[in-house]
Amino acid sequence: MSTAGGRFARWLPPGVRTAMHYRRDWLIPDLRAGLVVTALLIPAGMGYARVAGLPPETGLYATIVPLLAYAIFGPSRVLVLGPDSALVPIIGAAILPLAVGDQDRAVALAGLLALMVGGILLLGGILRLGFVTDLLSKPIRVGYLNAIALLVLVSQVPDLLGFEVESGSPIEELGAIWVAITGGGIDLLVAAFGVGSLVVIWGLTALRSPVPGVLVAVVAATAITALAGQEGRIPIVGALPPGLPAPALGGLEWGDVLDLALPAAGIALVAFTDTAVFSRSLAARRGETVNGSAEMAAIGGANLAAGALGGFPISASSSRTPVAEQAGSQSQLTGVVGAVLLVAFIVLAPGVTAFLPTAALAAVVITAVVRLLDVRGFIRLLRMDRVDAALSLAAFVGVFAFGVIPGIAVTIGLSLLAFVIRSWRPYRAELGRVRGLRGYHDLSRYDEGERIPGIVIVRWDAPLFFANGGLFDDFVRSRVTAAGSEIGTVILAAEPITDIDTTAVDELVELDEWLAARDIRLVIAEMKDPVLDDLRRYGVADRFEPDRIAPTVGAAVDEITGTLRGDLEGTRWDDDADGGGDDAPGSVGGRDG
């Protein structure tokens, strides 16, 4: 390709670029993978639509259209998009109270929600806001997804076992399920289809069957229902209506946009967080790279397409994508094949679902959401970090006790709280000499460590801002007080301080005045240039003149003690020529402690 052609190709959508370089040996694997994945797309799409309180066909529309859109605009060659178990509870909680039993209005609201989610993600991708995934830390995501999984499981148990419960809080529904099970409310025939489907799916998965267990269970349940004439005896999905994906946005008002604003923002965050993490993992395994902002824009475009043509919000599928990969998928053609086969199913065989038991569909959903449960992850957090474990548990309780939509706000709030807690009480240390080791080390970790006579060296491992400025001031004062009256200099090892705000600057000035009143000089070492720029901008550069700013802690010590090599009481400390030794592992330049 010519240089000009290469520059032009750079502006083409990723799927088009892949098509331009498509290899003949990819065709059969892509066709095979598309066929295999379609067997999962049909029951999963219909099942997730039911969980969201929507007609089953909308789940297929929310699969077909995004698959085609992502095949063109998506940066990942093997990612499979569609309805997702982490999103459907939020969708249902957002639209069903507004729909008040009107199914057509529910479909329209779901489409509007997808358009809003798509708009948010597309704008975020254009503005390169891929970093927003950091708002949901791993502990928060573990707790949130565990709660979502449990909510979906609770919602599917009645369909699985053949009884009904009144809608209410998750706790109330759990109580009603317990009463129905213990009170003999189970329909044994329905339960046979539901539990039997679970046994087939999990059994074939355990045996690593090349044929997906979901396909076998759904086909078998449908065939038995049709052959035994049980469609009037047990709840069934019903035949799909004729027609292809089409706009279904009638009857909407501007007030609906306001009502769906928070759910749309939450869905956008969750959808992109899960997709970005999953996409990066796949790319790393394949030796590829994926741009987070490009991924964000592509997911946004897929949601816009889904909302415009009768679907609802979607994201990447963590259950169907691995199936496609294992089946040999090589490119976005796999998704196109899946979409085309879904269209063929809707057009040529819409009546097949007239014999599909809802219990079998519930088994499909339960199988998918069980993958969200991460009890081991929570136990691991409990062993590693009690604060992270507490945050994860709080996110779980917030979603499960207060509902999905308030739970989103709770999880984001907890993520921000986790950041504040970490930054509010960061690790801090007084540094000194340790015989035989270069540099300056945390005295609390070395019994043989010694303070340099007349000097207190302190380190603060976080940005300085309004929430921790006072704590920083108190820490330095406490170390000076503990050192006694012979101290003449405090050296702040400022390399870990990446930012400082106006409130913290005031605390720093007050600390300097407190030290000056005791004839103690404050010297700042290793402060990053952008932070020094902040000090100048805040108008305190005259206070901290160049002779009080040192390039390294070692240079500051040498200047104060009048030594070059850091010799102390006749002992060789084996420092670098500048007397700092600050690049040594475990030194002040590292993260000792």
JONORKA-V306902 format. One record per residue. N is the residue number from 0. RES is the residue in three letters. OMEGA is omega in radians with two decimals (999 if undefined). Layout:
# JONORKA-V306902
((N,RES,OMEGA) (N,RES,OMEGA))
This chain:
# JONORKA-V306902
((0,MET,-3.11) (1,SER,3.12) (2,THR,3.12) (3,ALA,3.11) (4,GLY,3.12) (5,GLY,3.11) (6,ARG,3.12) (7,PHE,-3.11) (8,ALA,-3.12) (9,ARG,-3.13) (10,TRP,3.13) (11,LEU,3.06) (12,PRO,-3.10) (13,PRO,-3.13) (14,GLY,3.10) (15,VAL,3.11) (16,ARG,3.09) (17,THR,3.14) (18,ALA,-3.13) (19,MET,-3.12) (20,HIS,-3.07) (21,TYR,-3.13) (22,ARG,-3.08) (23,ARG,-3.09) (24,ASP,3.07) (25,TRP,-2.92) (26,LEU,-3.10) (27,ILE,3.09) (28,PRO,3.13) (29,ASP,3.12) (30,LEU,3.14) (31,ARG,-3.13) (32,ALA,3.12) (33,GLY,3.11) (34,LEU,-3.12) (35,VAL,-3.09) (36,VAL,-3.13) (37,THR,3.12) (38,ALA,3.10) (39,LEU,-3.07) (40,LEU,-3.07) (41,ILE,-3.12) (42,PRO,-3.12) (43,ALA,3.13) (44,GLY,-3.14) (45,MET,-3.13) (46,GLY,-3.14) (47,TYR,3.08) (48,ALA,3.11) (49,ARG,3.12) (50,VAL,3.13) (51,ALA,-3.14) (52,GLY,-3.07) (53,LEU,3.08) (54,PRO,-3.08) (55,PRO,-3.08) (56,GLU,3.13) (57,THR,3.08) (58,GLY,3.08) (59,LEU,3.09) (60,TYR,3.14) (61,ALA,3.05) (62,THR,-3.07) (63,ILE,-3.01) (64,VAL,3.11) (65,PRO,3.11) (66,LEU,3.13) (67,LEU,-3.13) (68,ALA,-3.11) (69,TYR,3.10) (70,ALA,3.13) (71,ILE,-2.96) (72,PHE,-3.06) (73,GLY,-3.14) (74,PRO,3.13) (75,SER,-3.10) (76,ARG,-3.03) (77,VAL,-3.10) (78,LEU,3.10) (79,VAL,-3.12) (80,LEU,3.07) (81,GLY,3.08) (82,PRO,-3.04) (83,ASP,-3.08) (84,SER,3.13) (85,ALA,-3.07) (86,LEU,-2.98) (87,VAL,3.07) (88,PRO,3.11) (89,ILE,3.14) (90,ILE,3.14) (91,GLY,-3.13) (92,ALA,-3.11) (93,ALA,-2.97) (94,ILE,-3.02) (95,LEU,3.08) (96,PRO,3.14) (97,LEU,-3.10) (98,ALA,-3.14) (99,VAL,3.03) (100,GLY,3.13) (101,ASP,-3.04) (102,GLN,3.11) (103,ASP,3.11) (104,ARG,3.10) (105,ALA,3.12) (106,VAL,3.13) (107,ALA,3.12) (108,LEU,3.10) (109,ALA,3.09) (110,GLY,3.09) (111,LEU,3.13) (112,LEU,3.11) (113,ALA,3.11) (114,LEU,-3.14) (115,MET,3.08) (116,VAL,3.13) (117,GLY,3.12) (118,GLY,3.12) (119,ILE,-3.10) (120,LEU,3.12) (121,LEU,3.10) (122,LEU,3.10) (123,GLY,3.11) (124,GLY,3.13) (125,ILE,-3.13) (126,LEU,3.13) (127,ARG,-3.11) (128,LEU,-3.13) (129,GLY,-3.11) (130,PHE,-3.07) (131,VAL,3.09) (132,THR,3.14) (133,ASP,3.12) (134,LEU,3.09) (135,LEU,3.12) (136,SER,-3.10) (137,LYS,3.12) (138,PRO,-3.14) (139,ILE,-3.13) (140,ARG,3.11) (141,VAL,3.14) (142,GLY,-3.13) (143,TYR,-3.09) (144,LEU,3.04) (145,ASN,3.12) (146,ALA,3.11) (147,ILE,3.14) (148,ALA,-3.13) (149,LEU,3.10) (150,LEU,3.14) (151,VAL,3.12) (152,LEU,3.13) (153,VAL,-3.11) (154,SER,-3.06) (155,GLN,-3.11) (156,VAL,3.11) (157,PRO,3.10) (158,ASP,-3.12) (159,LEU,-3.02) (160,LEU,2.99) (161,GLY,3.02) (162,PHE,-3.12) (163,GLU,3.03) (164,VAL,3.10) (165,GLU,3.13) (166,SER,-3.14) (167,GLY,3.09) (168,SER,3.12) (169,PRO,3.13) (170,ILE,3.12) (171,GLU,3.13) (172,GLU,3.07) (173,LEU,3.12) (174,GLY,3.14) (175,ALA,3.10) (176,ILE,3.13) (177,TRP,3.13) (178,VAL,-3.13) (179,ALA,-3.12) (180,ILE,-3.11) (181,THR,-3.11) (182,GLY,3.08) (183,GLY,-3.12) (184,GLY,-3.10) (185,ILE,3.01) (186,ASP,-3.00) (187,LEU,3.14) (188,LEU,3.11) (189,VAL,-3.14) (190,ALA,3.12) (191,ALA,3.09) (192,PHE,-3.08) (193,GLY,-3.12) (194,VAL,3.10) (195,GLY,3.09) (196,SER,3.10) (197,LEU,-3.13) (198,VAL,3.14) (199,VAL,-3.10) (200,ILE,-3.09) (201,TRP,3.14) (202,GLY,3.14) (203,LEU,3.07) (204,THR,3.13) (205,ALA,3.13) (206,LEU,-3.13) (207,ARG,3.14) (208,SER,3.08) (209,PRO,3.08) (210,VAL,-3.11) (211,PRO,3.13) (212,GLY,3.12) (213,VAL,3.14) (214,LEU,-3.12) (215,VAL,-3.09) (216,ALA,-3.10) (217,VAL,3.13) (218,VAL,-3.12) (219,ALA,-3.14) (220,ALA,3.13) (221,THR,-3.12) (222,ALA,-3.13) (223,ILE,3.13) (224,THR,-3.11) (225,ALA,-3.07) (226,LEU,-3.11) (227,ALA,3.13) (228,GLY,-3.07) (229,GLN,-3.06) (230,GLU,3.08) (231,GLY,-3.07) (232,ARG,-3.09) (233,ILE,3.10) (234,PRO,3.12) (235,ILE,-3.13) (236,VAL,-3.11) (237,GLY,-3.12) (238,ALA,3.10) (239,LEU,3.08) (240,PRO,3.12) (241,PRO,3.08) (242,GLY,-3.12) (243,LEU,3.11) (244,PRO,-3.11) (245,ALA,3.12) (246,PRO,3.14) (247,ALA,-3.01) (248,LEU,-3.09) (249,GLY,3.02) (250,GLY,-3.12) (251,LEU,3.13) (252,GLU,3.13) (253,TRP,3.10) (254,GLY,3.11) (255,ASP,3.12) (256,VAL,3.13) (257,LEU,-3.12) (258,ASP,-3.07) (259,LEU,-3.06) (260,ALA,-3.12) (261,LEU,3.09) (262,PRO,-3.13) (263,ALA,3.12) (264,ALA,3.14) (265,GLY,3.12) (266,ILE,3.13) (267,ALA,-3.13) (268,LEU,-3.12) (269,VAL,-3.10) (270,ALA,-3.10) (271,PHE,3.12) (272,THR,-3.14) (273,ASP,-3.11) (274,THR,-3.09) (275,ALA,3.13) (276,VAL,-3.11) (277,PHE,-3.12) (278,SER,3.11) (279,ARG,3.14) (280,SER,3.12) (281,LEU,-3.10) (282,ALA,3.14) (283,ALA,-3.14) (284,ARG,-3.10) (285,ARG,-3.14) (286,GLY,-3.13) (287,GLU,3.06) (288,THR,3.13) (289,VAL,3.10) (290,ASN,-3.07) (291,GLY,-3.13) (292,SER,3.07) (293,ALA,3.09) (294,GLU,3.13) (295,MET,3.13) (296,ALA,-3.13) (297,ALA,3.09) (298,ILE,3.08) (299,GLY,3.11) (300,GLY,3.12) (301,ALA,3.11) (302,ASN,3.08) (303,LEU,3.13) (304,ALA,3.13) (305,ALA,-3.12) (306,GLY,-3.11) (307,ALA,-3.02) (308,LEU,2.93) (309,GLY,-3.12) (310,GLY,3.12) (311,PHE,-3.04) (312,PRO,-3.09) (313,ILE,3.02) (314,SER,3.10) (315,ALA,3.13) (316,SER,3.13) (317,SER,3.11) (318,SER,-3.10) (319,ARG,3.13) (320,THR,3.10) (321,PRO,3.10) (322,VAL,3.11) (323,ALA,-3.13) (324,GLU,-3.14) (325,GLN,3.12) (326,ALA,3.05) (327,GLY,-3.12) (328,SER,-3.12) (329,GLN,-3.05) (330,SER,3.13) (331,GLN,3.11) (332,LEU,3.10) (333,THR,3.11) (334,GLY,3.12) (335,VAL,3.11) (336,VAL,3.11) (337,GLY,-3.14) (338,ALA,-3.14) (339,VAL,3.12) (340,LEU,3.06) (341,LEU,3.08) (342,VAL,3.12) (343,ALA,3.12) (344,PHE,-3.12) (345,ILE,-3.07) (346,VAL,-2.98) (347,LEU,-3.05) (348,ALA,-3.11) (349,PRO,-3.10) (350,GLY,-3.11) (351,VAL,-3.08) (352,THR,3.08) (353,ALA,-3.13) (354,PHE,-3.11) (355,LEU,3.13) (356,PRO,3.07) (357,THR,3.12) (358,ALA,3.10) (359,ALA,3.10) (360,LEU,3.07) (361,ALA,3.11) (362,ALA,3.10) (363,VAL,-3.13) (364,VAL,-3.13) (365,ILE,3.12) (366,THR,-3.12) (367,ALA,-3.04) (368,VAL,3.09) (369,VAL,3.12) (370,ARG,3.12) (371,LEU,-3.11) (372,LEU,-3.11) (373,ASP,3.13) (374,VAL,3.12) (375,ARG,3.12) (376,GLY,3.12) (377,PHE,3.12) (378,ILE,3.10) (379,ARG,3.08) (380,LEU,-3.13) (381,LEU,3.14) (382,ARG,-3.03) (383,MET,-3.01) (384,ASP,-3.10) (385,ARG,3.13) (386,VAL,3.11) (387,ASP,3.12) (388,ALA,3.11) (389,ALA,3.10) (390,LEU,3.12) (391,SER,3.12) (392,LEU,3.13) (393,ALA,3.09) (394,ALA,3.11) (395,PHE,-3.12) (396,VAL,-3.14) (397,GLY,-3.14) (398,VAL,-3.03) (399,PHE,-3.06) (400,ALA,-3.01) (401,PHE,-3.14) (402,GLY,-3.03) (403,VAL,-3.06) (404,ILE,3.02) (405,PRO,3.14) (406,GLY,3.09) (407,ILE,3.12) (408,ALA,3.12) (409,VAL,-3.09) (410,THR,3.11) (411,ILE,3.10) (412,GLY,3.13) (413,LEU,3.10) (414,SER,3.10) (415,LEU,3.10) (416,LEU,3.11) (417,ALA,3.10) (418,PHE,-3.11) (419,VAL,-3.14) (420,ILE,-3.13) (421,ARG,-3.10) (422,SER,-3.12) (423,TRP,-3.13) (424,ARG,-3.10) (425,PRO,3.04) (426,TYR,3.08) (427,ARG,-3.02) (428,ALA,2.89) (429,GLU,-3.05) (430,LEU,3.09) (431,GLY,-3.12) (432,ARG,3.00) (433,VAL,-3.07) (434,ARG,3.12) (435,GLY,-3.13) (436,LEU,3.09) (437,ARG,3.04) (438,GLY,-3.08) (439,TYR,-2.90) (440,HIS,-3.13) (441,ASP,-3.08) (442,LEU,-3.14) (443,SER,-3.10) (444,ARG,-3.13) (445,TYR,3.13) (446,ASP,-3.10) (447,GLU,-3.14) (448,GLY,-3.10) (449,GLU,3.01) (450,ARG,3.07) (451,ILE,-3.06) (452,PRO,3.06) (453,GLY,-3.06) (454,ILE,2.95) (455,VAL,3.11) (456,ILE,-3.12) (457,VAL,3.10) (458,ARG,-3.12) (459,TRP,-2.96) (460,ASP,3.12) (461,ALA,2.97) (462,PRO,3.05) (463,LEU,3.14) (464,PHE,-2.95) (465,PHE,-3.04) (466,ALA,-3.07) (467,ASN,-3.13) (468,GLY,3.13) (469,GLY,3.13) (470,LEU,3.06) (471,PHE,3.12) (472,ASP,-3.13) (473,ASP,-3.13) (474,PHE,-3.12) (475,VAL,3.14) (476,ARG,-3.12) (477,SER,3.14) (478,ARG,3.10) (479,VAL,3.13) (480,THR,-3.14) (481,ALA,-3.09) (482,ALA,3.10) (483,GLY,-2.98) (484,SER,-3.07) (485,GLU,-3.08) (486,ILE,3.11) (487,GLY,-3.09) (488,THR,2.95) (489,VAL,3.08) (490,ILE,3.07) (491,LEU,3.05) (492,ALA,-2.90) (493,ALA,-3.10) (494,GLU,3.13) (495,PRO,-3.11) (496,ILE,-3.04) (497,THR,-3.13) (498,ASP,3.09) (499,ILE,3.14) (500,ASP,-3.02) (501,THR,3.12) (502,THR,-3.14) (503,ALA,3.08) (504,VAL,3.10) (505,ASP,3.10) (506,GLU,3.13) (507,LEU,3.11) (508,VAL,3.11) (509,GLU,3.09) (510,LEU,3.13) (511,ASP,3.12) (512,GLU,3.12) (513,TRP,3.12) (514,LEU,-3.13) (515,ALA,3.11) (516,ALA,3.12) (517,ARG,3.13) (518,ASP,3.10) (519,ILE,-3.08) (520,ARG,3.11) (521,LEU,3.10) (522,VAL,-3.14) (523,ILE,-3.08) (524,ALA,3.01) (525,GLU,3.12) (526,MET,-3.10) (527,LYS,-3.10) (528,ASP,3.11) (529,PRO,3.12) (530,VAL,3.04) (531,LEU,3.07) (532,ASP,3.09) (533,ASP,3.13) (534,LEU,3.11) (535,ARG,-3.12) (536,ARG,3.13) (537,TYR,3.05) (538,GLY,3.13) (539,VAL,3.14) (540,ALA,3.14) (541,ASP,3.12) (542,ARG,-3.13) (543,PHE,-3.08) (544,GLU,-3.07) (545,PRO,-3.13) (546,ASP,3.08) (547,ARG,3.09) (548,ILE,-3.09) (549,ALA,3.13) (550,PRO,3.12) (551,THR,3.06) (552,VAL,3.14) (553,GLY,3.12) (554,ALA,3.12) (555,ALA,3.12) (556,VAL,3.14) (557,ASP,-3.13) (558,GLU,-3.09) (559,ILE,-3.06) (560,THR,-3.12) (561,GLY,3.11) (562,THR,3.14) (563,LEU,-3.05) (564,ARG,3.12) (565,GLY,3.10) (566,ASP,-3.10) (567,LEU,3.12) (568,GLU,3.03) (569,GLY,-3.11) (570,THR,3.11) (571,ARG,-3.11) (572,TRP,3.05) (573,ASP,3.09) (574,ASP,3.00) (575,ASP,-3.06) (576,ALA,-3.13) (577,ASP,3.11) (578,GLY,-3.06) (579,GLY,-3.05) (580,GLY,-2.94) (581,ASP,3.13) (582,ASP,-3.13) (583,ALA,3.10) (584,PRO,3.12) (585,GLY,-3.13) (586,SER,-3.12) (587,VAL,3.10) (588,GLY,3.13) (589,GLY,-3.10) (590,ARG,-3.12) (591,ASP,-3.11) (592,GLY,999))
